[in-house]
């Protein structure tokens, strides 16, 4: 459920993420030297184990992780795990065979349907061959029928419309979830009449599914860091100096001497004035202590609250305070605090920056002290910074930010009582002086003792009282933070998984491809192939889980429609948080206009809120950048380039369970480049001859596939003996 007043596509406090711009340096050029922090825009969900599996895990866990990889868009990794499990003979079920078949085909175009793919599909069919009918078996048969029909379309004379209609009928009988899985993972293969028929029936479902499961209310949560719990904090108490104890002891000694002298003074002095003077000095001393202590405690509370509000102003430098706290951590905390207050600024007139400057300095010091050695990243306490910023904003909006000053000043009554008590001491001392005899010495020792004892006692007891009140106030704040933490975790409790994010993105790509066809007045039968590429925008929020690709809050999506007459390219910007699409651009070019298609290593860095891309072969460039990345570049003879950038993870990795090359391949797959490169490289190499050659290649593959369809039919019928399979086990005797 979306929290109140948090518009979709904004940060949780209602503000927009800080914008970034992209600058490019190529050849021997360089980019700026000062690397900036990409505040609040990058999140690594380090503790997610969606894709983690070990050799010791039971087969059920391996199957779960393989399905997660498949759902998350990493079909090659899913296929590898499925093959591993099958090789060890750990699982034999129609469900396993079905998902293995989807992993074999997912993300592959017809041009990639080689013998290895065909053999892997035969393995899946063999696994389910002797297991009997059921939902999974039926779904696997639909996959087989669809692929057979697609290959039949490549050779018009062998295409059977009735077989296609039967396949579509069987498809419509499957549960909706199986239908969604098949259309998603066979998207690059399904084409022509079959895809046109499916689009007629299910295009509206795709348009609805891409926004389903409360996408607009949940997608933004994927980019929120895992929150760290609040920690108790109180201002350090002021130490009691030795001077206070000296005053107290000296004052008590002087008072004792004064009382001893008073006994002797009654012999020759005025009894009435002496008694009256002693009573006034005693009462005044007690009153001065009682009300003076209250005044001092209130003053200390005012100093403490002023410190929290940055009074007097102290400029905190973003450097390590020591104790194994890195300067980078301090810099990021400082930046996030400033960002949180910038986002929380109420939209009313006033000097927000100046009024909150001291508070920001105090909070920076506090968060560094609390979390510097807590083994959490600064982004994990961003929620707490935002919470404090909102509390300050509420008070600033109401005009009560500095209202504590009035409540933490001694009341008029307290001040009057304190002054009256001091006055009583003075009057009592005068009475003792006028009492004559030895009362003059009594007045001196009692006056001096009262002053020193009261002063010392207040200096000792006031910090203790202040510490109690400070701890109580800190406890109130801590409990409020804990409630906010609990509320925030509840908000994030339905955060989408990486697999959900991948499914939404695949549905977006399917939807955009259908829209591109419609806007180009084309149908699937007009296509020879299609390619959909995605690139995270430079100002997008970023997030990933271990072994998963970077996900973005904004994408640039490029749809390439390859027809017999040439290539049509449609580029749009996608707000992933809401599903909104805008800023459409189109271009068309002939096949012989393509000069090259390749993937090269580039470097990117963030500085001054901009993303810089560094191209070129100079190793010094790549050594200077923050993140090693890859760029797909499609060059036209006109000199125009179409490029798609795949960012590296930039330190957002857990090297205990991840491999850098594996992460890179996952990112290339998620962007669509891994599949597109095979098609577009061939187009660039063959030019206008690509159509003829591609059709010839497909005819040959179609013949090979249809030659193997007899094997598939026998496997589906359970006749395994003629193919070298064991009827009892339903698996091949050969080593996979």
GIRAKA-V514278 format. One record per backbone hydrogen bond with DSSP energy under -0.5 kcal/mol. CO is the residue of the C=O (numbers start at 0). NH is the residue of the N-H. If there is no record, write none. Layout:
co=[CO/CO]
nh=[NH/NH]
This chain:
co=[2/4/6/10/14/20/22/24/25/32/36/37/40/42/42/43/44/44/48/53/57/57/58/59/60/61/62/63/64/65/66/67/68/69/72/73/74/75/76/77/78/79/80/81/82/83/84/85/92/93/94/95/96/97/98/99/100/101/104/108/109/111/113/114/115/116/117/118/119/120/121/122/123/124/125/125/127/133/134/135/136/137/138/139/140/141/142/143/144/145/146/147/148/149/150/150/151/153/154/154/155/158/159/160/161/162/163/164/165/166/167/168/169/170/174/174/175/176/177/178/179/180/181/183/185/185/187/190/190/191/192/193/194/195/196/197/198/201/202/203/204/205/207/208/210/211/213/214/214/217/217/217/218/219/220/238/240/240/241/242/243/244/245/246/247/248/249/250/251/252/253/254/255/256/257/258/259/260/261/263/264/264/269/270/271/272/273/274/275/276/277/278/279/280/281/282/283/284/285/286/286/287/288/289/290/291/292/293/294/295/296/297/298/299/300/301/302/303/304/305/306/308/309/313/314/316/321/323/324/325/326/327/328/329/330/331/332/333/334/335/336/337/338/339/340/341/345/349/350/351/352/353/355/356/357/358/359/360/361/362/363/364/365/366/367/370/370/376/377/378/379/380/381/382/383/384/385/386/387/388/389/390/391/392/393/394/394/394/395/399/401/402/402/403/405/410/411/412/413/414/415/416/417/418/419/420/421/422/423/424/425/426/427/428/429/430/432/434/435/436/437/437/438/439/440/441/442/443/444/445/446/447/448/449/450/451/452/453/454/455/456/457/459/460/461/462/463/464/465/466/467/468/469/470/471/472/473/474/475/476/477/478/479/480/481/482/483/484/485/486/487/489/490/491/496/497/498/499/500/501/502/503/504/505/506/507/508/509/510/511/512/513/514/515/516/517/522/523/523/525/528/530/532/534/536/540/541/542/543/544/550/552/552/553/554/554/555/556/556/557/557/558/558/559/559/560/560/561/561/562/565/566/567/568/569/570/571/572/572/573/573/574/574/574/579/581/584/586/588/589/590/592/595/597/599/601/602/603/603/604/604/605/606/608/609/609/610/611/611/612/612/613/616/617/617/618/619/620/620/626/628/629/630/630/631/632/632/633/634/634/635/639/640/641/643/644/645/648/650/652/653/653/658/659/660/661/662/663/664/665/666/667/667/667/668/670/671/672/673/674/675/676/677/678/679/680/681/682/685/686/688/689/690/691/692/693/694/695/696/697/698/699/700/701/702/703/704/705/707/708/709/710/711/712/713/713/714/717/719/719/720/723/724/725/725/730]
nh=[5/6/9/13/10/610/612/614/28/34/38/40/541/44/543/45/47/545/51/56/60/61/62/63/64/65/66/67/68/69/70/71/73/72/74/77/78/79/80/81/82/83/84/85/86/87/89/88/96/97/98/99/100/101/102/103/104/105/107/111/112/113/117/118/119/120/121/122/123/124/125/126/127/128/128/129/130/137/138/139/140/141/142/143/144/145/146/147/148/149/150/151/152/153/153/154/154/155/157/158/158/160/163/164/165/166/167/168/169/170/171/172/173/173/177/178/179/180/181/182/183/184/185/186/188/189/109/193/194/195/196/197/198/199/200/201/202/205/206/207/208/209/210/211/214/214/217/217/218/220/221/495/221/222/223/240/243/244/245/246/247/248/249/250/251/252/253/254/255/256/257/258/259/260/261/262/263/264/265/266/267/268/273/274/275/276/277/278/279/280/281/282/283/284/285/286/287/288/289/290/291/291/292/293/294/295/296/297/298/299/300/301/302/303/304/305/306/307/308/310/309/358/311/315/316/318/324/325/321/329/330/331/332/333/334/335/336/337/338/339/340/341/342/343/344/344/347/351/354/355/356/356/359/360/361/362/363/364/365/366/367/368/369/370/371/373/375/379/380/381/227/384/385/386/387/388/389/390/391/392/393/394/395/396/397/398/399/400/398/402/404/405/406/407/408/414/415/416/417/418/419/420/421/422/423/424/425/426/427/428/429/430/431/432/433/434/435/269/438/439/440/441/442/443/444/445/446/447/448/449/450/451/452/453/454/455/456/457/458/459/460/461/463/464/465/466/467/468/469/470/471/472/473/474/475/476/477/478/479/480/481/482/483/484/485/486/487/488/489/490/491/492/493/494/500/501/502/503/504/505/506/507/508/509/510/511/512/513/514/515/516/517/518/519/521/520/525/191/526/563/561/559/557/555/539/552/42/550/44/547/542/575/576/536/556/573/534/558/571/532/559/560/569/530/561/562/567/527/528/565/562/588/560/586/558/584/556/574/581/554/575/577/578/579/574/572/570/568/566/592/593/636/634/632/630/628/613/625/626/606/611/35/609/20/606/611/22/604/613/24/614/602/618/620/621/622/623/623/624/603/601/645/599/632/643/597/634/641/594/595/638/635/642/633/631/646/629/651/652/654/656/657/662/663/664/665/666/667/668/669/670/671/672/673/671/533/675/676/677/678/679/680/681/682/683/684/685/686/688/689/692/693/694/695/696/697/698/699/700/701/702/703/704/705/706/707/708/709/711/712/713/714/715/716/717/718/717/719/722/724/723/732/726/729/730/725]
